[in-house]
């Protein structure tokens, strides 16, 4: 049970000593609509947050180890640090998706935005020569 | 509140609200949706 908002925390495990939380406040700032942990962060760092028009919340950052208990699909990941993007649904209690993004070395997702069509845009940096690129990229 | 002003920008006239979530923890990002709900992602060093 979340001691902040009195609701059941979401995803897949009990909170650890260090965690990343996402909290949603109402427009007055007086009520917690949800507050939930998304991942253990002892070796990770979260940098960015975005919200789409449907209320889905996205966070990005990097992970230095892969999380077996999180629902991650893998766009690409293999390096010492791996960029990731995690999306919570509008309720805050379900992972819509969570994915790594990177190549064979170090990748960091720093900031992101989401559009009305719910596409996510991520910016960051990479040291991976095999970072996944689309055809015709610079 | 300290304001840095220029000829092109009007500073805010008031604070709608200010709140803290948990003492000593780090907010890493913030976003607002179309109806004014506020989202924060933050790092906790304590189990809850």
Backbone of each chain as ProteinMPNN parsed JSONL, in Angstrom:
{"seq_chain_A": "XXXXXXXXXXXXXXXXXXXXXXXXXXXXXXXXXXXXXXXXXXXXXXXXXXXXXXXXXXXXXXXXXXXXXXXXXXXXXXXXXXXXXXXXXXXXXXXXXXXXXXXXXXXXXXXXXXXXXXXXXXXXXXXXXXXXXXXXXX", "coords_chain_A": {"N_chain_A": [[0.844, -1.199, 0.0], [0.593, 2.143, -0.863], [1.957, 4.67, 1.038], [1.698, 7.294, 0.544], [-0.583, 7.876, -1.05], [-2.485, 6.023, -0.414], [-3.251, 3.998, -2.075], [-3.028, 0.926, -3.921], [0.219, 0.04, -4.903], [1.561, -0.171, -8.232], [3.227, -2.064, -10.474], [5.335, -4.913, -10.388], [6.588, -5.91, -8.095], [7.763, -5.734, -4.64], [8.602, -2.541, -3.206], [12.017, -1.399, -3.289], [15.033, -0.382, -1.503], [15.951, 1.789, -2.926], [14.221, 3.473, -5.341], [12.423, 4.371, -8.327], [9.779, 6.557, -8.587], [6.572, 7.416, -9.921], [4.391, 10.071, -9.74], [1.159, 11.432, -9.682], [-0.523, 14.408, -9.512], [-3.54, 16.217, -8.733], [-5.084, 19.064, -10.478], [-5.039, 21.122, -8.566], [-3.014, 20.503, -6.897], [-3.485, 19.335, -4.501], [-4.348, 16.756, -4.143], [-3.335, 13.395, -4.393], [-3.428, 11.566, -7.245], [-2.373, 9.234, -8.268], [0.417, 7.306, -7.108], [3.231, 5.61, -7.749], [5.7, 3.026, -7.809], [8.179, 2.395, -10.294], [10.603, 1.229, -11.024], [13.518, -0.346, -9.737], [16.273, 1.565, -8.702], [18.927, 1.561, -7.97], [21.186, 1.16, -9.545], [20.504, 2.63, -11.695], [19.302, 5.442, -13.632], [16.929, 7.937, -13.884], [15.842, 10.273, -16.229], [13.945, 11.701, -17.798], [10.506, 12.76, -18.344], [7.295, 12.465, -19.721], [3.971, 13.179, -20.918], [1.16, 11.873, -22.589], [-1.729, 12.707, -24.671], [-3.716, 11.068, -23.799], [-3.261, 10.655, -21.174], [-1.306, 8.842, -20.565], [1.814, 8.132, -19.052], [5.244, 8.624, -19.555], [8.543, 7.583, -18.908], [12.08, 8.027, -19.077], [15.522, 6.963, -19.219], [18.524, 5.493, -18.061], [19.707, 2.154, -17.641], [21.843, 0.107, -15.767], [21.852, -2.52, -15.471], [19.97, -5.356, -16.495], [16.501, -5.776, -16.07], [14.904, -8.398, -14.872], [12.382, -8.724, -13.805], [10.81, -6.691, -14.63], [8.486, -5.693, -17.173], [9.897, -5.807, -19.862], [10.222, -5.325, -23.253], [12.558, -5.78, -25.874], [13.924, -3.508, -27.784], [16.55, -2.994, -28.432], [19.412, -3.908, -26.741], [22.422, -4.223, -25.013], [24.667, -3.211, -23.892], [26.896, -1.751, -21.352], [25.49, 0.288, -20.118], [22.091, 0.876, -20.662], [19.74, 2.567, -22.564], [16.362, 3.295, -21.666], [12.784, 3.207, -22.017], [9.803, 3.628, -20.354], [6.348, 3.141, -20.153], [3.497, 4.134, -18.425], [0.045, 3.352, -18.035], [-3.0, 5.375, -18.166], [-4.175, 5.089, -15.7], [-2.093, 4.644, -14.033], [-1.472, 2.249, -12.928], [-0.717, 0.155, -14.494], [1.793, -1.19, -16.609], [2.147, -0.014, -19.758], [4.069, -0.362, -21.735], [7.528, -1.282, -21.734], [10.761, -0.695, -22.614], [14.055, -1.337, -23.814], [16.58, 0.684, -25.35], [19.147, 0.869, -27.475], [22.607, 0.021, -28.201], [25.583, -1.906, -28.474], [27.262, -0.767, -26.602], [27.454, 1.97, -24.487], [24.456, 3.609, -23.734], [22.243, 6.293, -23.314], [19.168, 7.586, -22.449], [17.881, 10.749, -22.348], [15.955, 12.854, -22.445], [12.479, 13.303, -23.215], [9.486, 13.352, -25.276], [5.956, 13.231, -25.868], [3.42, 12.714, -28.282], [0.111, 13.555, -29.55], [-0.753, 11.349, -30.952], [0.394, 9.426, -29.552], [2.935, 8.59, -30.079], [6.316, 8.287, -29.053], [9.073, 10.387, -28.443], [12.503, 10.355, -28.149], [15.449, 11.663, -26.842], [19.014, 11.612, -26.51], [22.205, 10.192, -25.781], [24.758, 8.178, -27.334], [27.272, 5.664, -27.286], [27.445, 3.592, -28.878], [28.327, 1.95, -31.737], [26.632, 0.396, -33.144], [24.109, 1.353, -32.691], [20.592, 1.309, -33.107], [19.375, 2.504, -36.149], [17.281, 4.262, -38.462], [16.748, 3.815, -41.995], [18.592, 5.977, -44.1], [19.389, 7.758, -42.192], [21.341, 10.418, -40.719]], "CA_chain_A": [[0.0, 0.0, 0.0], [1.355, 3.38, -0.921], [1.664, 5.518, 2.194], [1.424, 8.643, 0.071], [-1.919, 8.091, -1.585], [-3.406, 5.035, 0.101], [-3.672, 3.065, -3.103], [-2.091, -0.175, -4.135], [1.216, 0.337, -5.931], [1.441, -0.977, -9.436], [3.767, -3.221, -11.159], [5.569, -6.347, -10.264], [7.346, -6.38, -6.943], [7.767, -4.811, -3.515], [9.608, -1.492, -3.362], [13.35, -1.618, -2.741], [15.544, 0.772, -0.77], [16.001, 2.894, -3.877], [13.243, 3.236, -6.391], [11.868, 5.505, -9.042], [8.328, 6.664, -8.459], [5.833, 8.404, -10.706], [3.294, 10.595, -8.937], [0.238, 12.315, -10.403], [-1.288, 15.309, -8.649], [-4.654, 16.889, -9.396], [-4.696, 20.428, -10.881], [-4.828, 22.022, -7.422], [-1.856, 20.052, -6.128], [-3.91, 18.936, -3.151], [-4.716, 15.338, -4.082], [-2.553, 12.438, -5.159], [-4.288, 10.702, -8.049], [-1.67, 7.975, -8.047], [1.845, 7.38, -6.856], [3.602, 4.216, -7.908], [7.081, 2.788, -8.192], [8.291, 1.763, -11.604], [11.783, 0.378, -11.169], [14.605, -0.192, -8.787], [17.176, 2.509, -9.355], [20.242, 1.57, -7.354], [22.181, 1.281, -10.6], [19.843, 3.249, -12.839], [19.049, 6.864, -13.482], [15.803, 8.419, -14.677], [16.081, 11.662, -16.62], [12.884, 12.416, -18.497], [9.101, 12.421, -18.12], [6.367, 13.088, -20.666], [2.594, 12.711, -20.799], [0.438, 12.022, -23.852], [-3.067, 13.283, -24.537], [-4.587, 10.112, -23.118], [-2.869, 10.533, -19.777], [-0.199, 7.906, -20.381], [3.046, 8.78, -18.583], [6.446, 7.98, -20.055], [9.798, 7.994, -18.296], [13.241, 7.481, -19.763], [16.782, 7.084, -18.503], [19.377, 4.376, -18.421], [19.835, 1.07, -16.666], [23.148, -0.544, -15.862], [21.637, -3.959, -15.51], [18.671, -5.631, -17.073], [15.551, -6.101, -15.018], [14.145, -9.576, -15.272], [11.009, -8.713, -13.319], [10.034, -5.676, -15.322], [7.976, -6.188, -18.447], [10.649, -5.133, -20.909], [10.547, -5.861, -24.554], [13.898, -5.305, -26.153], [14.257, -2.977, -29.103], [17.963, -3.347, -28.542], [20.171, -3.644, -25.52], [23.518, -5.155, -24.778], [25.827, -2.519, -23.36], [27.032, -1.579, -19.91], [24.294, 1.028, -19.752], [21.09, 0.743, -21.711], [18.625, 3.486, -22.489], [15.065, 2.634, -21.561], [11.559, 3.996, -21.959], [8.715, 2.905, -19.701], [5.069, 3.872, -20.224], [2.386, 3.762, -17.55], [-1.254, 3.743, -18.578], [-3.584, 6.559, -17.528], [-4.497, 4.809, -14.298], [-0.847, 4.557, -13.283], [-1.343, 0.95, -12.288], [-0.282, -0.872, -15.436], [2.813, -0.852, -17.586], [1.732, -0.192, -21.146], [5.236, -1.039, -22.288], [8.819, -0.872, -21.208], [11.687, -1.222, -23.606], [15.41, -0.797, -23.882], [16.935, 1.281, -26.623], [20.579, 1.094, -27.512], [23.434, -0.93, -28.911], [26.495, -2.77, -27.743], [28.087, -0.08, -25.604], [26.691, 2.758, -23.524], [23.378, 4.399, -24.305], [21.514, 7.008, -22.274], [18.009, 8.392, -22.874], [17.941, 11.897, -21.431], [14.707, 13.624, -22.399], [11.515, 12.752, -24.148], [8.2, 14.008, -25.466], [4.93, 12.351, -26.419], [2.472, 13.477, -29.087], [-1.284, 13.134, -29.384], [-0.898, 10.004, -31.51], [1.037, 8.562, -28.563], [4.307, 8.253, -30.39], [7.272, 8.824, -28.089], [10.318, 10.906, -29.002], [13.534, 10.261, -27.118], [16.777, 12.163, -27.197], [20.03, 11.184, -25.561], [23.477, 9.993, -26.461], [25.184, 6.793, -27.439], [28.633, 5.311, -27.685], [27.3, 2.319, -29.581], [28.412, 2.048, -33.195], [25.512, -0.359, -33.709], [22.82, 1.911, -32.235], [19.625, 1.1, -34.192], [19.026, 3.695, -36.918], [16.433, 4.033, -39.622], [17.425, 4.036, -43.267], [18.732, 7.361, -44.502], [19.763, 8.619, -41.067], [22.636, 11.105, -40.873]], "C_chain_A": [[0.877, 1.248, 0.0], [0.965, 4.286, 0.255], [1.368, 6.953, 1.777], [-0.036, 8.82, -0.302], [-2.922, 7.04, -1.132], [-3.927, 4.069, -0.928], [-2.621, 2.002, -3.299], [-1.067, 0.204, -5.187], [1.128, -0.658, -7.068], [2.455, -2.104, -9.534], [4.148, -4.486, -10.388], [6.275, -6.779, -8.995], [7.239, -5.356, -5.825], [8.831, -3.743, -3.73], [10.933, -1.859, -2.711], [13.796, -0.353, -2.015], [15.657, 1.991, -1.668], [15.101, 2.566, -5.045], [12.944, 4.52, -7.12], [10.353, 5.442, -8.943], [7.799, 7.651, -9.485], [4.597, 8.788, -9.898], [2.466, 11.542, -9.789], [-0.586, 13.108, -9.391], [-2.444, 15.911, -9.429], [-4.273, 18.346, -9.696], [-4.465, 21.391, -9.723], [-3.588, 21.664, -6.625], [-2.212, 19.523, -4.76], [-4.258, 17.465, -3.038], [-3.767, 14.514, -4.934], [-3.514, 11.535, -5.922], [-3.683, 9.314, -8.162], [-0.228, 8.273, -7.714], [2.343, 5.955, -6.825], [5.071, 4.093, -8.275], [7.121, 2.128, -9.559], [9.527, 0.899, -11.735], [12.76, 0.674, -10.056], [15.697, 0.632, -9.445], [18.562, 2.564, -8.726], [21.333, 1.795, -8.4], [21.63, 1.981, -11.836], [19.672, 4.734, -12.589], [17.91, 7.241, -14.411], [16.009, 9.896, -14.962], [14.826, 12.38, -17.072], [11.501, 11.889, -18.188], [8.269, 13.155, -19.16], [4.996, 12.474, -20.457], [1.916, 12.886, -22.146], [-0.996, 12.501, -23.597], [-4.048, 12.335, -23.869], [-4.24, 9.919, -21.658], [-1.809, 9.484, -19.523], [1.064, 8.657, -19.996], [4.245, 7.946, -19.007], [7.641, 8.479, -19.252], [10.937, 7.347, -19.069], [14.48, 7.711, -18.924], [17.723, 5.997, -18.968], [19.435, 3.385, -17.268], [21.191, 0.417, -16.853], [23.04, -2.055, -15.726], [20.205, -4.189, -15.964], [17.744, -6.17, -16.003], [14.661, -7.246, -15.462], [12.678, -9.468, -14.886], [10.181, -7.596, -13.916], [9.603, -6.221, -16.678], [8.661, -5.429, -19.575], [10.619, -5.965, -22.186], [11.894, -5.262, -24.898], [13.995, -4.827, -27.583], [15.716, -3.306, -29.388], [18.621, -3.038, -27.215], [21.268, -4.681, -25.378], [24.674, -4.502, -24.056], [25.861, -2.447, -21.858], [25.914, -0.708, -19.36], [23.359, 1.026, -20.95], [20.012, 1.798, -21.521], [17.325, 2.708, -22.344], [13.952, 3.667, -21.617], [10.487, 3.105, -21.343], [7.465, 3.762, -19.771], [4.079, 3.276, -19.238], [1.081, 4.158, -18.214], [-1.855, 4.883, -17.751], [-3.924, 6.326, -16.059], [-3.25, 4.831, -13.419], [-0.597, 3.196, -12.689], [-0.959, -0.176, -13.232], [0.837, -0.332, -16.308], [2.238, -1.074, -18.974], [2.849, -0.843, -21.936], [6.462, -0.549, -21.561], [9.866, -1.499, -22.107], [13.061, -0.591, -23.459], [15.656, -0.228, -25.268], [18.43, 1.549, -26.61], [21.288, 0.025, -28.313], [24.372, -1.631, -27.974], [27.336, -2.085, -26.689], [27.177, 0.712, -24.672], [25.669, 3.64, -24.238], [22.593, 5.033, -23.162], [20.379, 7.79, -22.927], [17.849, 9.522, -21.864], [16.613, 12.635, -21.328], [13.755, 13.055, -23.414], [10.262, 13.611, -24.234], [7.242, 12.976, -26.027], [3.928, 13.207, -27.165], [1.075, 12.889, -28.934], [-1.533, 11.74, -29.945], [-0.172, 8.967, -30.663], [2.351, 7.968, -29.047], [5.208, 8.919, -29.369], [8.541, 9.238, -28.824], [11.352, 10.938, -27.889], [14.815, 10.864, -27.654], [17.763, 11.737, -26.115], [21.359, 11.068, -26.256], [23.85, 8.526, -26.429], [26.664, 6.715, -27.743], [28.629, 4.03, -28.507], [27.357, 2.536, -31.089], [27.245, 1.334, -33.858], [24.159, 0.119, -33.174], [21.805, 1.791, -33.372], [19.196, 2.413, -34.84], [18.084, 3.3, -38.055], [17.209, 4.365, -40.886], [17.465, 5.527, -43.601], [19.12, 8.301, -43.385], [21.119, 9.265, -41.332], [23.753, 10.233, -40.313]], "O_chain_A": [[1.805, 1.361, 0.801], [-0.206, 4.621, 0.436], [0.846, 7.737, 2.569], [-0.662, 9.806, 0.087], [-4.108, 7.159, -1.441], [-4.929, 3.391, -0.699], [-1.469, 2.16, -2.894], [-1.445, 0.652, -6.269], [0.695, -1.8, -6.909], [2.475, -3.002, -8.692], [3.266, -5.079, -9.768], [6.54, -7.972, -8.847], [6.706, -4.262, -6.013], [9.852, -4.006, -4.366], [10.96, -2.553, -1.694], [13.048, 0.62, -1.919], [15.475, 3.116, -1.204], [15.214, 1.505, -5.659], [13.177, 5.616, -6.609], [9.737, 4.405, -9.186], [8.486, 8.598, -9.869], [3.854, 7.924, -9.431], [3.012, 12.359, -10.531], [-1.255, 12.539, -8.529], [-2.35, 16.097, -10.642], [-3.241, 18.816, -9.217], [-3.758, 22.386, -9.887], [-3.156, 22.435, -5.768], [-1.327, 19.284, -3.939], [-4.447, 16.969, -1.928], [-3.437, 14.891, -6.059], [-4.319, 10.825, -5.319], [-4.408, 8.32, -8.153], [0.283, 9.355, -8.001], [1.93, 5.17, -5.972], [5.621, 4.949, -8.967], [6.207, 1.393, -9.933], [9.512, -0.077, -12.486], [12.821, 1.779, -9.516], [16.014, 0.424, -10.617], [19.295, 3.53, -8.938], [22.288, 2.535, -8.161], [22.237, 1.924, -12.906], [19.872, 5.22, -11.476], [17.927, 6.899, -15.594], [16.311, 10.677, -14.06], [14.652, 13.559, -16.764], [11.332, 10.728, -17.817], [8.511, 14.328, -19.445], [4.869, 11.388, -19.891], [2.071, 13.926, -22.786], [-1.412, 12.674, -22.451], [-5.109, 12.765, -23.417], [-4.859, 9.105, -20.974], [-1.442, 9.253, -18.371], [1.352, 9.713, -20.56], [4.262, 6.726, -18.843], [7.735, 9.669, -18.95], [10.787, 6.266, -19.639], [14.487, 8.554, -18.027], [17.72, 5.624, -20.141], [19.24, 3.728, -16.102], [21.631, 0.201, -17.982], [24.032, -2.773, -15.854], [19.346, -3.318, -15.828], [18.163, -6.933, -15.132], [13.785, -7.086, -16.312], [11.817, -10.046, -15.55], [8.966, -7.56, -13.726], [10.259, -7.088, -17.255], [8.079, -4.521, -20.169], [10.95, -7.15, -22.186], [12.322, -4.307, -24.249], [14.132, -5.635, -28.502], [16.059, -3.826, -30.449], [18.381, -1.977, -26.638], [21.05, -5.872, -25.6], [25.596, -5.203, -23.639], [24.998, -2.99, -21.167], [25.44, -0.941, -18.248], [23.786, 1.157, -22.097], [19.435, 1.912, -20.44], [17.205, 1.59, -22.845], [14.152, 4.842, -21.307], [10.294, 1.966, -21.767], [7.506, 4.959, -19.487], [3.851, 2.066, -19.22], [1.013, 5.188, -18.885], [-1.273, 5.302, -16.75], [-3.954, 7.269, -15.268], [-3.343, 5.014, -12.205], [0.407, 3.003, -12.003], [-0.882, -1.333, -12.821], [0.831, 0.836, -16.697], [1.881, -2.198, -19.328], [2.612, -1.765, -22.716], [6.435, 0.466, -20.865], [9.852, -2.709, -22.332], [13.192, 0.554, -23.028], [15.008, -0.621, -26.238], [18.918, 2.362, -25.825], [20.661, -0.771, -29.011], [24.028, -1.924, -26.829], [28.056, -2.755, -25.948], [26.222, 0.159, -24.126], [25.984, 4.322, -25.213], [22.313, 4.379, -22.158], [20.608, 8.567, -23.854], [17.698, 9.277, -20.667], [16.194, 13.003, -20.23], [14.171, 12.397, -24.368], [10.011, 14.471, -23.39], [7.662, 11.967, -26.593], [3.615, 14.314, -26.728], [0.882, 11.865, -28.278], [-2.42, 11.028, -29.474], [-0.126, 7.786, -31.007], [2.83, 6.973, -28.503], [4.894, 10.001, -28.873], [9.019, 8.532, -29.712], [11.103, 11.484, -26.814], [15.211, 10.601, -28.789], [17.392, 11.53, -24.96], [21.615, 11.778, -27.228], [23.344, 7.745, -25.624], [27.231, 7.601, -28.383], [29.68, 3.457, -28.793], [26.513, 3.236, -31.647], [26.904, 1.629, -35.003], [23.179, -0.626, -33.201], [22.129, 2.141, -34.507], [18.713, 3.32, -34.163], [18.094, 2.166, -38.535], [18.196, 5.1, -40.853], [16.483, 6.243, -43.403], [19.178, 9.514, -43.589], [21.941, 8.727, -42.075], [24.919, 10.627, -40.345]]}, "seq_chain_B": "XXXXXXXXXXXXXXXXXXXXXXXXXXXXXXXXXXXXXXXXXXXXXXXX", "coords_chain_B": {"N_chain_B": [[10.008, 35.647, -4.026], [12.333, 35.509, -6.6], [12.765, 37.288, -9.565], [13.945, 37.295, -12.865], [13.864, 39.628, -15.259], [12.908, 40.703, -18.544], [12.498, 42.836, -21.407], [10.869, 41.443, -23.058], [9.418, 39.544, -21.697], [6.889, 38.731, -19.402], [6.889, 38.428, -15.972], [5.768, 35.726, -13.813], [2.801, 36.264, -11.836], [1.834, 35.157, -9.528], [2.023, 32.316, -7.315], [0.526, 29.296, -7.92], [0.361, 26.884, -6.471], [2.448, 25.25, -4.071], [4.121, 22.378, -3.216], [5.385, 19.564, -1.385], [6.58, 16.248, -1.885], [7.967, 14.09, -0.556], [10.258, 14.503, 1.991], [13.659, 15.124, 1.256], [13.939, 13.666, -1.077], [14.435, 13.19, -4.606], [13.194, 14.989, -7.247], [13.052, 14.209, -10.581], [11.901, 14.799, -12.99], [9.184, 16.559, -14.594], [5.802, 16.965, -15.687], [2.861, 18.188, -17.38], [-0.559, 17.6, -17.992], [-3.313, 18.007, -20.363], [-5.454, 18.901, -18.858], [-4.438, 19.959, -16.608], [-3.447, 18.319, -14.614], [-0.619, 17.267, -12.737], [2.442, 15.646, -13.217], [5.068, 13.876, -11.714], [8.292, 12.501, -11.769], [10.322, 10.756, -9.623], [13.1, 10.098, -7.469], [13.582, 7.817, -4.973], [15.184, 7.152, -1.926], [14.396, 5.638, 0.094], [12.575, 2.856, 1.367], [9.05, 2.395, 0.899]], "CA_chain_B": [[10.35, 35.034, -5.297], [13.208, 36.343, -7.414], [12.465, 37.247, -10.986], [14.808, 37.95, -13.829], [12.92, 40.121, -16.253], [13.413, 41.344, -19.752], [11.434, 43.579, -22.068], [10.045, 40.54, -23.841], [8.765, 38.507, -20.904], [6.208, 39.154, -18.178], [7.1, 37.415, -14.944], [4.529, 35.238, -13.202], [2.305, 37.17, -10.808], [1.568, 34.453, -8.285], [2.252, 30.869, -7.288], [-0.754, 28.597, -7.737], [0.573, 26.07, -5.281], [3.769, 24.663, -3.879], [3.937, 21.232, -2.333], [6.48, 18.599, -1.439], [6.103, 14.874, -1.843], [8.643, 13.474, 0.58], [11.479, 15.25, 2.288], [14.947, 14.521, 0.966], [13.954, 12.858, -2.28], [14.819, 14.0, -5.752], [12.34, 15.02, -8.421], [13.918, 14.167, -11.764], [11.207, 15.32, -14.157], [7.817, 16.99, -14.318], [5.007, 17.199, -16.896], [1.488, 18.602, -17.12], [-1.443, 17.184, -19.083], [-4.161, 19.051, -20.934], [-6.426, 19.404, -17.88], [-3.726, 20.57, -15.49], [-2.83, 17.382, -13.681], [0.836, 17.372, -12.723], [3.124, 14.372, -13.05], [6.466, 13.993, -11.328], [9.057, 11.268, -11.58], [11.262, 11.086, -8.548], [13.976, 9.031, -6.991], [13.472, 7.619, -3.531], [16.23, 6.336, -1.31], [13.802, 4.943, 1.228], [11.451, 1.985, 1.054], [7.757, 2.945, 1.307]], "C_chain_B": [[11.238, 35.999, -6.086], [12.844, 36.188, -8.883], [13.589, 37.895, -11.763], [13.903, 38.369, -14.976], [13.651, 40.65, -17.471], [12.244, 42.104, -20.355], [10.447, 42.65, -22.761], [9.192, 39.616, -22.985], [8.134, 39.103, -19.648], [6.39, 38.083, -17.113], [5.78, 36.925, -14.374], [4.129, 36.129, -12.031], [2.005, 36.455, -9.492], [1.904, 32.987, -8.437], [0.914, 30.187, -7.037], [-0.686, 27.661, -6.547], [2.023, 25.64, -5.233], [3.598, 23.534, -2.881], [5.183, 20.37, -2.389], [5.901, 17.208, -1.275], [6.679, 14.157, -0.63], [9.958, 14.201, 0.788], [12.712, 14.444, 1.877], [15.004, 13.694, -0.289], [13.975, 13.754, -3.51], [13.803, 13.89, -6.87], [13.236, 15.133, -9.648], [13.22, 14.72, -13.008], [9.78, 15.668, -13.805], [7.114, 17.24, -15.646], [3.594, 17.555, -16.47], [0.625, 18.14, -18.282], [-2.424, 18.305, -19.438], [-5.177, 19.611, -19.94], [-5.754, 19.92, -16.61], [-3.228, 19.619, -14.427], [-1.313, 17.442, -13.832], [1.432, 16.003, -12.428], [4.56, 14.645, -12.66], [7.078, 12.607, -11.282], [10.174, 11.598, -10.607], [11.958, 9.851, -8.041], [13.887, 8.988, -5.475], [14.627, 6.765, -3.028], [15.71, 5.604, -0.083], [12.682, 4.035, 0.749], [10.171, 2.598, 1.593], [6.792, 1.828, 1.658]], "O_chain_B": [[10.912, 37.179, -6.216], [12.643, 35.075, -9.371], [14.121, 38.928, -11.358], [13.249, 37.527, -15.592], [14.833, 40.992, -17.428], [11.122, 42.018, -19.858], [9.307, 43.037, -23.02], [8.304, 38.953, -23.522], [8.764, 39.877, -18.928], [6.061, 36.922, -17.357], [4.776, 37.634, -14.443], [4.977, 36.677, -11.328], [1.933, 37.1, -8.446], [2.051, 32.48, -9.549], [0.245, 30.474, -6.045], [-1.585, 27.652, -5.707], [2.729, 25.668, -6.241], [2.999, 23.717, -1.821], [5.951, 20.446, -3.348], [4.877, 17.012, -0.621], [5.934, 13.674, 0.223], [10.68, 14.475, -0.171], [12.792, 13.24, 2.121], [16.029, 13.066, -0.555], [13.584, 14.92, -3.457], [13.575, 12.797, -7.389], [14.069, 16.034, -9.744], [13.888, 15.073, -13.98], [9.223, 15.145, -12.84], [7.739, 17.673, -16.614], [3.177, 17.266, -15.349], [1.027, 18.271, -19.439], [-2.366, 19.402, -18.882], [-5.712, 20.698, -20.163], [-6.432, 20.277, -15.647], [-2.644, 20.054, -13.434], [-0.797, 17.645, -14.931], [0.994, 15.297, -11.52], [5.2, 15.541, -13.209], [6.454, 11.656, -10.811], [10.877, 12.597, -10.757], [11.472, 8.726, -8.167], [14.091, 9.991, -4.791], [14.99, 5.767, -3.651], [16.48, 5.023, 0.682], [11.929, 4.389, -0.158], [10.192, 3.254, 2.634], [5.648, 2.094, 2.026]]}, "name": "protein", "num_of_chains": 2, "seq": "XXXXXXXXXXXXXXXXXXXXXXXXXXXXXXXXXXXXXXXXXXXXXXXXXXXXXXXXXXXXXXXXXXXXXXXXXXXXXXXXXXXXXXXXXXXXXXXXXXXXXXXXXXXXXXXXXXXXXXXXXXXXXXXXXXXXXXXXXXXXXXXXXXXXXXXXXXXXXXXXXXXXXXXXXXXXXXXXXXXXXXXXXX"}
